Every structure is written in C-alpha cells, then in structure tokens.
Amino acid sequence: MSALPTIINPTSVTLSAIQPTRISVSHSLRRQARSSNAQRWALKFGYTLLPRAYLTQFYGFLLNLRGQADTFTTTLPGHTTPQGSWAGTPVVSGSGQTGASVNLSGFTALQTGIVKAGDLLQFSGHTKVYMATADASSSGAGTATVSIRPALMVSPASGEAVTSSNVTFTVALASDSMDTSIQAGPLYALNIDMVEVY
C-alpha cells in the first residue's frame, strides 16, 4: 500500500469524526437518538501556491488511486507525536476487552498524564485509529486504563503493541473527482478529501 507524498506540508488540515446517529422526533416532539458503534475519520488536506513540480507529484499519485477504488496511508500533520509521554512500552493488558476504554500495561510506573486527551493510538493488529478522550496516569505497576473513542471496534489481543507516535491512517479518496485550480505564476491549489477505511 502506498503513502501520500510528503514533499510539502499542507497549508490547512481538517480532521472530522463521522459518527452516524439516527434521530427521530415523535408527534409530542420527544426526541429519540440511536447510535451504533460506527465511526470513521475524515481528513482534508489543503495545499495552496503549489509549484507545478509539486502538483504533478501529488496529481500523479492521486490518479493512480483510480478514484475511490484504492487505499493509501497518511499521518496527520502536526499530530505525529502525542502530548502524553507514553513512557515505557505499552501493550494491551488482557483479552476480550470491549467498550470505550482499554487496559494497557508496560508503561513507566507512577507517571502523571502519561496519556493526554487527544492523543491518537492504534493497535498493531488493526488499522483503525482511536483517540484518547481523557488524561490517564500510570499505576505503580505501570498499568493504565485509557478512555477512547470510538469504542473498540474489535477486541485487541492481550499483549498487542500500541502505537501512539506517527499513527497511520488507512484511507481512500472521498470522491472520484479531483480538482485543481490554476493561479498566476502558474501556481496551483489542491484539496485532498479522504475517509478512513478498515
């Protein structure tokens, strides 16, 4: 699987969490919300004032994807390192875990804020990306319970490694159409809209 070129950083980055919810309102105007555990990330990278040499590298890469057909990988610029220290070698602690938290072990003991809300994480056996929703500290035994969203899509295996730096999104283009605008120079503008696939 190929990776999005990193010859230049985007000038703008948008990260969106897509979490489908069914809303119904009765005749009495009482609202009912139903949600499954479905969730995926959407990313939008905007590039402005690209010289032609850079544009053609991006455009050639995008054309080879055949619209939405093929997948590729990317990291989130500006979020390649976590805010928490994640000191130690964290792994999943225990099998059969479900829900919106995960028990981890292998942290350096007694560290306050070893995980910070907003840190991205990924388990070695899956491509799905999760985000920590609260700070967590490690115990004297080097364990921590980390609150995450979405809730676990698949139960990770006990001992499975956890990645918190350079977390890689597996994505596809969100549309079959790719547009670029040409400005004086000539310089080019390009937006790349992506959705997570897993």
N, CA and C atoms as an extended XYZ file, in Angstrom:
594
Properties=species:S:1:pos:R:3:atomname:S:1:resname:S:1:resid:I:1 pbc="F F F"
N         0.846       -1.176        0.000 N   MET     1
C         0.000        0.000        0.000 CA  MET     1
C         0.891        1.238        0.000 C   MET     1
N         0.553        2.206       -0.817 N   SER     2
C         1.379        3.401       -0.953 CA  SER     2
C         0.986        4.461        0.078 C   SER     2
N         1.866        5.440        0.250 N   ALA     3
C         1.636        6.530        1.201 CA  ALA     3
C         1.536        7.848        0.451 C   ALA     3
N         0.684        8.732        0.946 N   LEU     4
C         0.534       10.052        0.354 CA  LEU     4
C         1.879       10.769        0.378 C   LEU     4
N         2.285       11.402       -0.726 N   PRO     5
C         3.572       12.116       -0.732 CA  PRO     5
C         3.653       13.163        0.372 C   PRO     5
N         4.854       13.317        0.909 N   THR     6
C         5.081       14.295        1.979 CA  THR     6
C         6.120       15.321        1.562 C   THR     6
N         6.153       15.637        0.263 N   ILE     7
C         7.149       16.581       -0.242 CA  ILE     7
C         6.952       17.978        0.309 C   ILE     7
N         5.728       18.289        0.734 N   ILE     8
C         5.435       19.591        1.334 CA  ILE     8
C         4.247       19.401        2.265 C   ILE     8
N         4.233       20.145        3.377 N   ASN     9
C         3.118       20.035        4.312 CA  ASN     9
C         1.907       20.793        3.782 C   ASN     9
N         0.708       20.307        4.066 N   PRO    10
C        -0.480       21.065        3.661 CA  PRO    10
C        -0.560       22.386        4.408 C   PRO    10
N        -1.193       23.372        3.781 N   THR    11
C        -1.388       24.662        4.439 CA  THR    11
C        -2.586       24.647        5.375 C   THR    11
N        -3.486       23.692        5.190 N   SER    12
C        -4.607       23.522        6.113 CA  SER    12
C        -4.925       22.037        6.257 C   SER    12
N        -5.336       21.659        7.455 N   VAL    13
C        -5.689       20.263        7.760 CA  VAL    13
C        -7.002       20.261        8.536 C   VAL    13
N        -7.936       19.430        8.108 N   THR    14
C        -9.201       19.261        8.829 CA  THR    14
C        -9.357       17.788        9.192 C   THR    14
N        -9.643       17.538       10.468 N   LEU    15
C        -9.930       16.186       10.946 CA  LEU    15
C       -11.377       16.173       11.415 C   LEU    15
N       -12.169       15.250       10.894 N   SER    16
C       -13.579       15.142       11.276 CA  SER    16
C       -13.870       13.728       11.764 C   SER    16
N       -14.673       13.625       12.810 N   ALA    17
C       -15.149       12.326       13.297 CA  ALA    17
C       -16.569       12.133       12.791 C   ALA    17
N       -16.773       11.090       12.011 N   ILE    18
C       -18.101       10.781       11.469 CA  ILE    18
C       -18.703        9.666       12.320 C   ILE    18
N       -19.804        9.985       13.015 N   GLN    19
C       -20.458        9.033       13.914 CA  GLN    19
C       -21.953        9.046       13.626 C   GLN    19
N       -22.425        8.187       12.737 N   PRO    20
C       -23.837        8.228       12.346 CA  PRO    20
C       -24.778        8.018       13.538 C   PRO    20
N       -25.785        8.879       13.607 N   THR    21
C       -26.795        8.794       14.651 CA  THR    21
C       -28.169        8.923       13.997 C   THR    21
N       -29.100        8.083       14.403 N   ARG    22
C       -30.476        8.179       13.904 CA  ARG    22
C       -31.296        8.960       14.918 C   ARG    22
N       -31.886       10.035       14.447 N   ILE    23
C       -32.702       10.886       15.305 CA  ILE    23
C       -34.148       10.792       14.844 C   ILE    23
N       -35.057       10.558       15.771 N   SER    24
C       -36.481       10.601       15.444 CA  SER    24
C       -37.180       11.496       16.468 C   SER    24
N       -38.191       12.201       15.988 N   VAL    25
C       -38.968       13.091       16.849 CA  VAL    25
C       -40.427       12.686       16.730 C   VAL    25
N       -41.039       12.377       17.871 N   SER    26
C       -42.438       11.937       17.870 CA  SER    26
C       -43.366       13.136       17.690 C   SER    26
N       -44.667       12.861       17.561 N   HIS    27
C       -45.650       13.942       17.431 CA  HIS    27
C       -45.670       14.843       18.662 C   HIS    27
N       -45.274       14.294       19.801 N   SER    28
C       -45.202       15.114       21.019 CA  SER    28
C       -43.880       15.872       21.111 C   SER    28
N       -43.093       15.762       20.044 N   LEU    29
C       -41.781       16.424       19.923 CA  LEU    29
C       -40.737       15.856       20.875 C   LEU    29
N       -40.976       14.653       21.338 N   ARG    30
C       -39.958       13.980       22.148 CA  ARG    30
C       -38.907       13.414       21.212 C   ARG    30
N       -37.667       13.668       21.520 N   ARG    31
C       -36.540       13.266       20.668 CA  ARG    31
C       -35.969       11.947       21.145 C   ARG    31
N       -35.677       11.065       20.185 N   GLN    32
C       -35.021        9.803       20.499 CA  GLN    32
C       -33.803        9.668       19.597 C   GLN    32
N       -32.657        9.351       20.198 N   ALA    33
C       -31.414        9.196       19.445 CA  ALA    33
C       -30.928        7.764       19.570 C   ALA    33
N       -30.539        7.198       18.437 N   ARG    34
C       -29.981        5.838       18.416 CA  ARG    34
C       -28.645        5.883       17.692 C   ARG    34
N       -27.664        5.261       18.297 N   SER    35
C       -26.334        5.262       17.703 CA  SER    35
C       -25.719        3.879       17.827 C   SER    35
N       -25.085        3.453       16.773 N   SER    36
C       -24.321        2.206       16.831 CA  SER    36
C       -22.874        2.579       17.123 C   SER    36
N       -21.999        1.645       17.116 N   ASN    37
C       -20.592        1.941       17.365 CA  ASN    37
C       -19.865        2.308       16.076 C   ASN    37
N       -20.602        2.666       15.034 N   ALA    38
C       -19.962        3.027       13.769 CA  ALA    38
C       -19.236        4.361       13.913 C   ALA    38
N       -18.038        4.426       13.387 N   GLN    39
C       -17.265        5.669       13.395 CA  GLN    39
C       -16.139        5.550       12.392 C   GLN    39
N       -15.841        6.654       11.722 N   ARG    40
C       -14.623        6.722       10.922 CA  ARG    40
C       -14.180        8.172       10.866 C   ARG    40
N       -12.915        8.350       10.565 N   TRP    41
C       -12.324        9.678       10.465 CA  TRP    41
C       -12.370       10.146        9.020 C   TRP    41
N       -12.535       11.444        8.861 N   ALA    42
C       -12.391       12.078        7.553 CA  ALA    42
C       -11.284       13.107        7.681 C   ALA    42
N       -10.429       13.178        6.680 N   LEU    43
C        -9.325       14.126        6.676 CA  LEU    43
C        -9.385       14.959        5.401 C   LEU    43
N        -9.031       16.216        5.517 N   LYS    44
C        -8.949       17.087        4.351 CA  LYS    44
C        -7.651       17.870        4.439 C   LYS    44
N        -6.798       17.687        3.442 N   PHE    45
C        -5.547       18.421        3.352 CA  PHE    45
C        -5.676       19.451        2.238 C   PHE    45
N        -5.401       20.690        2.563 N   GLY    46
C        -5.452       21.751        1.574 CA  GLY    46
C        -4.047       22.272        1.269 C   GLY    46
N        -3.746       22.381       -0.004 N   TYR    47
C        -2.448       22.889       -0.448 CA  TYR    47
C        -2.696       24.120       -1.314 C   TYR    47
N        -1.984       25.196       -1.033 N   THR    48
C        -2.103       26.400       -1.855 CA  THR    48
C        -0.727       26.802       -2.360 C   THR    48
N        -0.712       27.517       -3.450 N   LEU    49
C         0.521       28.046       -4.044 CA  LEU    49
C         1.555       26.969       -4.318 C   LEU    49
N         1.078       25.840       -4.844 N   LEU    50
C         1.994       24.751       -5.207 CA  LEU    50
C         2.660       25.050       -6.539 C   LEU    50
N         3.985       24.921       -6.618 N   PRO    51
C         4.609       24.983       -7.943 CA  PRO    51
C         4.233       23.732       -8.740 C   PRO    51
N         4.361       23.819      -10.040 N   ARG    52
C         3.928       22.728      -10.907 CA  ARG    52
C         4.625       21.406      -10.575 C   ARG    52
N         5.905       21.453      -10.219 N   ALA    53
C         6.649       20.229       -9.918 CA  ALA    53
C         6.039       19.485       -8.737 C   ALA    53
N         5.552       20.212       -7.725 N   TYR    54
C         4.911       19.568       -6.576 CA  TYR    54
C         3.524       19.071       -6.946 C   TYR    54
N         2.767       19.892       -7.672 N   LEU    55
C         1.420       19.495       -8.055 CA  LEU    55
C         1.436       18.181       -8.822 C   LEU    55
N         2.344       18.051       -9.784 N   THR    56
C         2.345       16.847      -10.618 CA  THR    56
C         2.667       15.595       -9.805 C   THR    56
N         3.475       15.726       -8.759 N   GLN    57
C         3.750       14.558       -7.910 CA  GLN    57
C         2.484       14.124       -7.170 C   GLN    57
N         1.767       15.101       -6.606 N   PHE    58
C         0.507       14.778       -5.934 CA  PHE    58
C        -0.517       14.241       -6.929 C   PHE    58
N        -0.654       14.931       -8.054 N   TYR    59
C        -1.708       14.574       -9.000 CA  TYR    59
C        -1.468       13.194       -9.607 C   TYR    59
N        -0.211       12.893       -9.925 N   GLY    60
C         0.113       11.567      -10.441 CA  GLY    60
C        -0.218       10.482       -9.430 C   GLY    60
N         0.110       10.736       -8.153 N   PHE    61
C        -0.216        9.781       -7.090 CA  PHE    61
C        -1.721        9.563       -7.007 C   PHE    61
N        -2.489       10.665       -7.025 N   LEU    62
C        -3.942       10.574       -6.898 CA  LEU    62
C        -4.574        9.870       -8.088 C   LEU    62
N        -4.077       10.126       -9.286 N   LEU    63
C        -4.616        9.450      -10.474 CA  LEU    63
C        -4.422        7.942      -10.399 C   LEU    63
N        -3.300        7.513       -9.848 N   ASN    64
C        -3.022        6.081       -9.731 CA  ASN    64
C        -3.961        5.372       -8.757 C   ASN    64
N        -4.671        6.129       -7.932 N   LEU    65
C        -5.616        5.526       -6.980 CA  LEU    65
C        -6.920        5.105       -7.645 C   LEU    65
N        -7.147        5.562       -8.874 N   ARG    66
C        -8.365        5.226       -9.618 CA  ARG    66
C        -9.617        5.666       -8.857 C   ARG    66
N        -9.635        6.953       -8.501 N   GLY    67
C       -10.776        7.476       -7.749 CA  GLY    67
C       -10.812        6.878       -6.358 C   GLY    67
N       -11.975        6.401       -5.952 N   GLN    68
C       -12.141        5.833       -4.614 CA  GLN    68
C       -11.753        4.361       -4.530 C   GLN    68
N       -11.237        3.794       -5.628 N   ALA    69
C       -11.020        2.345       -5.692 CA  ALA    69
C        -9.925        1.858       -4.752 C   ALA    69
N        -8.783        2.539       -4.733 N   ASP    70
C        -7.638        2.038       -3.979 CA  ASP    70
C        -7.446        2.809       -2.679 C   ASP    70
N        -6.754        2.180       -1.741 N   THR    71
C        -6.480        2.802       -0.453 CA  THR    71
C        -5.014        3.198       -0.364 C   THR    71
N        -4.733        4.089        0.584 N   PHE    72
C        -3.360        4.524        0.820 CA  PHE    72
C        -3.249        4.933        2.282 C   PHE    72
N        -2.065        5.332        2.706 N   THR    73
C        -1.857        5.707        4.104 CA  THR    73
C        -1.369        7.145        4.196 C   THR    73
N        -1.635        7.739        5.352 N   THR    74
C        -1.133        9.081        5.645 CA  THR    74
C        -1.098        9.265        7.154 C   THR    74
N        -0.311       10.208        7.608 N   THR    75
C        -0.327       10.614        9.010 CA  THR    75
C        -0.972       11.987        9.078 C   THR    75
N        -1.326       12.407       10.268 N   LEU    76
C        -1.977       13.695       10.465 CA  LEU    76
C        -0.903       14.737       10.774 C   LEU    76
N        -0.617       15.634        9.833 N   PRO    77
C         0.432       16.637       10.081 CA  PRO    77
C         0.151       17.430       11.357 C   PRO    77
N         1.201       17.642       12.140 N   GLY    78
C         1.058       18.358       13.396 CA  GLY    78
C         0.651       17.468       14.561 C   GLY    78
N         0.328       16.207       14.282 N   HIS    79
C        -0.087       15.280       15.331 CA  HIS    79
C         0.686       13.963       15.236 C   HIS    79
N         1.926       14.031       14.818 N   THR    80
C         2.713       12.805       14.686 CA  THR    80
C         3.292       12.352       16.022 C   THR    80
N         3.358       13.262       17.001 N   THR    81
C         3.799       12.878       18.344 CA  THR    81
C         2.672       13.171       19.333 C   THR    81
N         2.492       12.311       20.334 N   PRO    82
C         1.416       12.532       21.305 CA  PRO    82
C         1.782       13.636       22.293 C   PRO    82
N         0.774       14.152       22.994 N   GLN    83
C         1.021       15.131       24.053 CA  GLN    83
C         1.462       14.443       25.340 C   GLN    83
N         0.948       13.232       25.574 N   GLY    84
C         1.393       12.447       26.716 CA  GLY    84
C         2.771       11.855       26.431 C   GLY    84
N         3.467       11.431       27.473 N   SER    85
C         4.820       10.883       27.268 CA  SER    85
C         4.792        9.457       26.721 C   SER    85
N         3.740        8.685       27.047 N   TRP    86
C         3.651        7.279       26.660 CA  TRP    86
C         4.952        6.534       27.006 C   TRP    86
N         5.585        6.915       28.129 N   ALA    87
C         6.857        6.324       28.527 CA  ALA    87
C         6.698        4.839       28.830 C   ALA    87
N         7.666        4.068       28.363 N   GLY    88
C         7.629        2.629       28.518 CA  GLY    88
C         7.310        1.970       27.191 C   GLY    88
N         6.810        0.753       27.260 N   THR    89
C         6.425        0.006       26.060 CA  THR    89
C         5.008       -0.522       26.278 C   THR    89
N         4.000        0.337       26.058 N   PRO    90
C         2.630       -0.077       26.374 CA  PRO    90
C         2.107       -1.168       25.445 C   PRO    90
N         1.405       -2.107       26.058 N   VAL    91
C         0.735       -3.190       25.330 CA  VAL    91
C        -0.645       -3.376       25.930 C   VAL    91
N        -1.522       -4.051       25.200 N   VAL    92
C        -2.863       -4.367       25.690 CA  VAL    92
C        -2.747       -5.350       26.852 C   VAL    92
N        -3.475       -5.061       27.924 N   SER    93
C        -3.427       -5.904       29.123 CA  SER    93
C        -4.743       -6.654       29.271 C   SER    93
N        -4.785       -7.872       28.767 N   GLY    94
C        -5.980       -8.700       28.885 CA  GLY    94
C        -6.749       -8.790       27.584 C   GLY    94
N        -7.303       -9.952       27.329 N   SER    95
C        -8.065      -10.186       26.095 CA  SER    95
C        -9.547       -9.961       26.345 C   SER    95
N       -10.312       -9.914       25.270 N   GLY    96
C       -11.760       -9.796       25.368 CA  GLY    96
C       -12.265       -8.436       25.793 C   GLY    96
N       -11.448       -7.396       25.646 N   GLN    97
C       -11.869       -6.066       26.067 CA  GLN    97
C       -12.866       -5.477       25.059 C   GLN    97
N       -13.843       -4.779       25.588 N   THR    98
C       -14.839       -4.093       24.770 CA  THR    98
C       -15.124       -2.741       25.405 C   THR    98
N       -15.878       -1.913       24.696 N   GLY    99
C       -16.298       -0.641       25.272 CA  GLY    99
C       -15.372        0.509       24.938 C   GLY    99
N       -15.560        1.622       25.652 N   ALA   100
C       -14.880        2.877       25.342 CA  ALA   100
C       -13.654        3.124       26.216 C   ALA   100
N       -13.027        2.051       26.671 N   SER   101
C       -11.752        2.162       27.378 CA  SER   101
C       -10.956        0.891       27.125 C   SER   101
N        -9.648        1.007       27.316 N   VAL   102
C        -8.784       -0.153       27.109 CA  VAL   102
C        -7.735       -0.177       28.218 C   VAL   102
N        -7.495       -1.363       28.769 N   ASN   103
C        -6.490       -1.542       29.814 CA  ASN   103
C        -5.147       -1.823       29.160 C   ASN   103
N        -4.152       -1.030       29.543 N   LEU   104
C        -2.807       -1.184       28.998 CA  LEU   104
C        -1.815       -1.414       30.124 C   LEU   104
N        -0.737       -2.096       29.818 N   SER   105
C         0.356       -2.297       30.766 CA  SER   105
C         1.663       -1.998       30.043 C   SER   105
N         2.766       -2.006       30.781 N   GLY   106
C         4.075       -1.761       30.177 CA  GLY   106
C         4.514       -0.304       30.206 C   GLY   106
N         3.713        0.563       30.827 N   PHE   107
C         4.108        1.962       30.993 CA  PHE   107
C         5.174        2.089       32.077 C   PHE   107
N         5.923        3.170       32.036 N   THR   108
C         6.778        3.529       33.169 CA  THR   108
C         5.863        3.812       34.359 C   THR   108
N         6.203        3.285       35.522 N   ALA   109
C         5.338        3.377       36.705 CA  ALA   109
C         5.206        4.806       37.223 C   ALA   109
N         4.039        5.083       37.783 N   LEU   110
C         3.747        6.319       38.518 CA  LEU   110
C         4.031        7.595       37.722 C   LEU   110
N         3.526        7.629       36.510 N   GLN   111
C         3.680        8.816       35.663 CA  GLN   111
C         2.327        9.517       35.527 C   GLN   111
N         2.258       10.767       35.948 N   THR   112
C         1.033       11.558       35.820 CA  THR   112
C         0.894       12.033       34.379 C   THR   112
N        -0.299       11.888       33.828 N   GLY   113
C        -0.542       12.360       32.460 CA  GLY   113
C         0.277       11.629       31.414 C   GLY   113
N         0.484       10.340       31.626 N   ILE   114
C         1.270        9.569       30.657 CA  ILE   114
C         0.549        9.499       29.311 C   ILE   114
N        -0.799        9.583       29.364 N   VAL   115
C        -1.645        9.700       28.167 CA  VAL   115
C        -2.430       10.991       28.318 C   VAL   115
N        -2.546       11.757       27.235 N   LYS   116
C        -3.299       13.006       27.258 CA  LYS   116
C        -4.500       12.912       26.325 C   LYS   116
N        -5.588       13.560       26.708 N   ALA   117
C        -6.770       13.616       25.853 CA  ALA   117
C        -6.372       14.194       24.497 C   ALA   117
N        -6.833       13.552       23.441 N   GLY   118
C        -6.495       13.979       22.091 CA  GLY   118
C        -5.372       13.184       21.461 C   GLY   118
N        -4.656       12.370       22.254 N   ASP   119
C        -3.606       11.515       21.689 CA  ASP   119
C        -4.241       10.456       20.789 C   ASP   119
N        -3.655       10.253       19.631 N   LEU   120
C        -4.106        9.196       18.726 CA  LEU   120
C        -3.409        7.898       19.109 C   LEU   120
N        -4.098        6.774       18.912 N   LEU   121
C        -3.472        5.483       19.172 CA  LEU   121
C        -4.036        4.428       18.246 C   LEU   121
N        -3.258        3.370       18.112 N   GLN   122
C        -3.604        2.291       17.182 CA  GLN   122
C        -3.009        1.000       17.723 C   GLN   122
N        -3.719       -0.089       17.530 N   PHE   123
C        -3.233       -1.392       17.968 CA  PHE   123
C        -2.565       -2.090       16.795 C   PHE   123
N        -1.503       -2.832       17.066 N   SER   124
C        -0.682       -3.390       15.988 CA  SER   124
C        -1.444       -4.351       15.080 C   SER   124
N        -2.491       -4.972       15.570 N   GLY   125
C        -3.219       -5.937       14.755 CA  GLY   125
C        -4.357       -5.348       13.944 C   GLY   125
N        -4.547       -4.010       14.002 N   HIS   126
C        -5.689       -3.377       13.338 CA  HIS   126
C        -5.268       -2.045       12.727 C   HIS   126
N        -5.967       -1.606       11.693 N   THR   127
C        -5.660       -0.305       11.097 CA  THR   127
C        -6.512        0.814       11.673 C   THR   127
N        -7.561        0.501       12.436 N   LYS   128
C        -8.446        1.531       12.976 CA  LYS   128
C        -7.686        2.467       13.905 C   LYS   128
N        -7.972        3.771       13.794 N   VAL   129
C        -7.340        4.776       14.646 CA  VAL   129
C        -8.340        5.211       15.720 C   VAL   129
N        -7.856        5.281       16.963 N   TYR   130
C        -8.660        5.719       18.102 CA  TYR   130
C        -8.050        6.997       18.675 C   TYR   130
N        -8.844        7.707       19.482 N   MET   131
C        -8.341        8.900       20.159 CA  MET   131
C        -8.635        8.791       21.647 C   MET   131
N        -7.636        9.123       22.472 N   ALA   132
C        -7.851        9.181       23.919 CA  ALA   132
C        -8.763       10.368       24.226 C   ALA   132
N        -9.747       10.148       25.097 N   THR   133
C       -10.709       11.210       25.411 CA  THR   133
C       -10.503       11.802       26.799 C   THR   133
N        -9.533       11.294       27.537 N   ALA   134
C        -9.235       11.829       28.870 CA  ALA   134
C        -7.777       11.537       29.199 C   ALA   134
N        -7.195       12.347       30.071 N   ASP   135
C        -5.839       12.085       30.535 CA  ASP   135
C        -5.828       10.805       31.361 C   ASP   135
N        -4.713       10.102       31.344 N   ALA   136
C        -4.552        8.899       32.168 CA  ALA   136
C        -3.152        8.896       32.761 C   ALA   136
N        -3.035        8.368       33.957 N   SER   137
C        -1.750        8.235       34.646 CA  SER   137
C        -1.470        6.766       34.879 C   SER   137
N        -0.206        6.425       34.984 N   SER   138
C         0.153        5.021       35.189 CA  SER   138
C         0.223        4.689       36.677 C   SER   138
N        -0.095        3.457       36.986 N   SER   139
C        -0.066        2.979       38.377 CA  SER   139
C         1.363        2.582       38.750 C   SER   139
N         1.505        2.154       39.997 N   GLY   140
C         2.809        1.670       40.447 CA  GLY   140
C         3.254        0.430       39.702 C   GLY   140
N         2.297       -0.289       39.093 N   ALA   141
C         2.622       -1.486       38.319 CA  ALA   141
C         2.791       -1.167       36.830 C   ALA   141
N         2.683        0.119       36.467 N   GLY   142
C         2.852        0.501       35.063 CA  GLY   142
C         1.629        0.241       34.204 C   GLY   142
N         0.455        0.176       34.853 N   THR   143
C        -0.780       -0.037       34.102 CA  THR   143
C        -1.575        1.264       34.027 C   THR   143
N        -2.468        1.342       33.062 N   ALA   144
C        -3.368        2.487       32.948 CA  ALA   144
C        -4.600        2.063       32.174 C   ALA   144
N        -5.733        2.627       32.534 N   THR   145
C        -6.960        2.449       31.762 CA  THR   145
C        -7.158        3.717       30.950 C   THR   145
N        -7.214        3.561       29.639 N   VAL   146
C        -7.279        4.711       28.731 CA  VAL   146
C        -8.673        4.785       28.126 C   VAL   146
N        -9.339        5.916       28.328 N   SER   147
C       -10.647        6.162       27.711 CA  SER   147
C       -10.443        6.530       26.257 C   SER   147
N       -11.212        5.913       25.367 N   ILE   148
C       -11.025        6.129       23.928 CA  ILE   148
C       -12.371        6.311       23.233 C   ILE   148
N       -12.293        6.897       22.051 N   ARG   149
C       -13.409        6.936       21.107 CA  ARG   149
C       -12.834        6.713       19.734 C   ARG   149
N       -13.533        5.967       18.901 N   PRO   150
C       -14.780        5.291       19.233 CA  PRO   150
C       -14.524        4.166       20.226 C   PRO   150
N       -15.613        3.551       20.703 N   ALA   151
C       -15.458        2.335       21.486 CA  ALA   151
C       -14.766        1.290       20.609 C   ALA   151
N       -14.114        0.336       21.227 N   LEU   152
C       -13.346       -0.667       20.480 CA  LEU   152
C       -14.205       -1.319       19.393 C   LEU   152
N       -13.734       -1.255       18.161 N   MET   153
C       -14.432       -1.895       17.037 CA  MET   153
C       -14.190       -3.396       17.043 C   MET   153
N       -12.972       -3.769       17.425 N   VAL   154
C       -12.568       -5.173       17.521 CA  VAL   154
C       -11.764       -5.302       18.806 C   VAL   154
N       -11.979       -6.365       19.534 N   SER   155
C       -11.230       -6.565       20.766 CA  SER   155
C        -9.768       -6.881       20.436 C   SER   155
N        -8.817       -6.053       20.915 N   PRO   156
C        -7.412       -6.341       20.626 CA  PRO   156
C        -6.922       -7.530       21.454 C   PRO   156
N        -5.908       -8.176       20.963 N   ALA   157
C        -5.345       -9.331       21.665 CA  ALA   157
C        -4.500       -8.867       22.843 C   ALA   157
N        -4.468       -9.670       23.888 N   SER   158
C        -3.607       -9.369       25.026 CA  SER   158
C        -2.151       -9.376       24.574 C   SER   158
N        -1.403       -8.365       24.982 N   GLY   159
C        -0.003       -8.258       24.589 CA  GLY   159
C         0.213       -7.530       23.276 C   GLY   159
N        -0.881       -7.133       22.615 N   GLU   160
C        -0.771       -6.428       21.338 CA  GLU   160
C        -0.144       -5.052       21.565 C   GLU   160
N         0.834       -4.697       20.752 N   ALA   161
C         1.536       -3.424       20.894 CA  ALA   161
C         0.607       -2.260       20.559 C   ALA   161
N         0.872       -1.106       21.177 N   VAL   162
C         0.094        0.106       20.958 CA  VAL   162
C         1.009        1.169       20.367 C   VAL   162
N         0.580        1.782       19.284 N   THR   163
C         1.332        2.858       18.643 CA  THR   163
C         0.682        4.188       18.986 C   THR   163
N         1.504        5.157       19.414 N   SER   164
C         0.980        6.492       19.727 CA  SER   164
C         1.734        7.590       18.989 C   SER   164
N         2.825        7.257       18.324 N   SER   165
C         3.582        8.217       17.520 CA  SER   165
C         3.482        7.819       16.058 C   SER   165
N         3.384        8.819       15.177 N   ASN   166
C         3.263        8.552       13.739 CA  ASN   166
C         2.150        7.547       13.447 C   ASN   166
N         1.004        7.758       14.087 N   VAL   167
C        -0.150        6.884       13.866 CA  VAL   167
C        -0.587        7.039       12.411 C   VAL   167
N        -0.739        5.911       11.739 N   THR   168
C        -1.016        5.902       10.304 CA  THR   168
C        -2.492        5.640       10.033 C   THR   168
N        -3.116        6.561        9.307 N   PHE   169
C        -4.498        6.376        8.866 CA  PHE   169
C        -4.491        5.620        7.539 C   PHE   169
N        -5.308        4.592        7.428 N   THR   170
C        -5.548        3.937        6.142 CA  THR   170
C        -6.804        4.579        5.576 C   THR   170
N        -6.674        5.167        4.393 N   VAL   171
C        -7.748        5.998        3.842 CA  VAL   171
C        -7.980        5.699        2.369 C   VAL   171
N        -9.097        6.229        1.865 N   ALA   172
C        -9.402        6.259        0.433 CA  ALA   172
C        -9.883        7.664        0.125 C   ALA   172
N        -9.827        8.033       -1.133 N   LEU   173
C       -10.373        9.325       -1.525 CA  LEU   173
C       -11.870        9.347       -1.254 C   LEU   173
N       -12.383       10.493       -0.853 N   ALA   174
C       -13.807       10.623       -0.539 CA  ALA   174
C       -14.650       10.831       -1.785 C   ALA   174
N       -13.996       11.059       -2.930 N   SER   175
C       -14.725       11.332       -4.172 CA  SER   175
C       -13.914       10.789       -5.343 C   SER   175
N       -14.597       10.545       -6.448 N   ASP   176
C       -13.899       10.133       -7.670 CA  ASP   176
C       -13.367       11.323       -8.450 C   ASP   176
N       -13.711       12.526       -8.015 N   SER   177
C       -13.327       13.745       -8.732 CA  SER   177
C       -12.143       14.411       -8.046 C   SER   177
N       -11.169       14.862       -8.828 N   MET   178
C       -10.012       15.591       -8.295 CA  MET   178
C        -9.876       16.895       -9.063 C   MET   178
N        -9.977       17.999       -8.351 N   ASP   179
C        -9.908       19.311       -8.980 CA  ASP   179
C        -8.696       20.071       -8.486 C   ASP   179
N        -8.098       20.846       -9.385 N   THR   180
C        -7.043       21.768       -9.007 CA  THR   180
C        -7.342       23.105       -9.664 C   THR   180
N        -7.008       24.178       -8.974 N   SER   181
C        -7.187       25.496       -9.573 CA  SER   181
C        -5.824       26.079       -9.907 C   SER   181
N        -5.771       26.753      -11.049 N   ILE   182
C        -4.518       27.321      -11.541 CA  ILE   182
C        -4.559       28.821      -11.305 C   ILE   182
N        -3.504       29.319      -10.646 N   GLN   183
C        -3.401       30.729      -10.350 CA  GLN   183
C        -2.229       31.320      -11.115 C   GLN   183
N        -2.102       32.623      -11.050 N   ALA   184
C        -0.998       33.293      -11.751 CA  ALA   184
C         0.322       32.751      -11.250 C   ALA   184
N         1.235       32.575      -12.151 N   GLY   185
C         2.565       32.105      -11.753 CA  GLY   185
C         3.248       31.189      -12.735 C   GLY   185
N         2.712       30.030      -13.156 N   PRO   186
C         1.487       29.453      -12.585 CA  PRO   186
C         1.755       28.748      -11.251 C   PRO   186
N         0.805       28.903      -10.343 N   LEU   187
C         0.790       28.185       -9.082 CA  LEU   187
C        -0.549       27.473       -8.977 C   LEU   187
N        -0.608       26.441       -8.156 N   TYR   188
C        -1.776       25.576       -8.138 CA  TYR   188
C        -2.296       25.404       -6.711 C   TYR   188
N        -3.589       25.172       -6.598 N   ALA   189
C        -4.225       24.842       -5.317 CA  ALA   189
C        -4.855       23.466       -5.443 C   ALA   189
N        -4.766       22.684       -4.390 N   LEU   190
C        -5.272       21.319       -4.425 CA  LEU   190
C        -5.833       20.959       -3.055 C   LEU   190
N        -7.026       20.381       -3.021 N   ASN   191
C        -7.614       19.831       -1.802 CA  ASN   191
C        -7.720       18.318       -1.948 C   ASN   191
N        -7.293       17.595       -0.926 N   ILE   192
C        -7.392       16.134       -0.934 CA  ILE   192
C        -8.328       15.733        0.201 C   ILE   192
N        -9.507       15.216       -0.156 N   ASP   193
C       -10.501       14.752        0.813 CA  ASP   193
C       -10.405       13.239        0.945 C   ASP   193
N       -10.274       12.768        2.183 N   MET   194
C       -10.056       11.347        2.449 CA  MET   194
C       -10.994       10.862        3.531 C   MET   194
N       -11.324        9.565        3.491 N   VAL   195
C       -12.086        8.935        4.570 CA  VAL   195
C       -11.349        7.671        5.008 C   VAL   195
N       -11.409        7.396        6.300 N   GLU   196
C       -10.760        6.218        6.851 CA  GLU   196
C       -11.469        4.959        6.369 C   GLU   196
N       -10.693        3.958        6.048 N   VAL   197
C       -11.227        2.644        5.698 CA  VAL   197
C       -10.526        1.599        6.564 C   VAL   197
N       -11.261        0.557        6.926 N   TYR   198
C       -10.680       -0.506        7.758 CA  TYR   198
C       -11.461       -1.775        7.574 C   TYR   198
